[in-house]
């Protein structure tokens, strides 16, 4: 998603665009540290401008992750937006790997229940009746 904003000075108007980047972190993560590392990763990405600085917000408690949103500004969207997003995400990945951060993935469990044999395998003691 790309939003447009205008920054005005006395002589001209500069068009800058914010790139919004979702980042999911594990529930066991230090949220403030992850937010700081995400902003630092954006600052180290070539096409991200330094003013206004990147911002990171906690936006949701997801099913498998704490969801952050990193907003970083670029001034040259004609050179592509997804490639900048990819560069920032790669830098976040590398930074989290170095710092011990965890990017979660969904985990699913299957719970199998057995029915008591004395009930014919049916709950509540109901017996199966054969179809005739």
Buried (B, 14 or more C-beta within 10 A) or exposed (E): EEEEEEEEEEEEEEEBBBBBBBBBBBEEBEEEBBBBBBBBBBBEBEBBBEEEEBBBEBEEEBEEBBBBBBBBBBBEBEEEBEEBBEBBBEBBBEBBEEEEBBBBEEEEEEEEEEEEEEEEEEEEEEEEEEEE
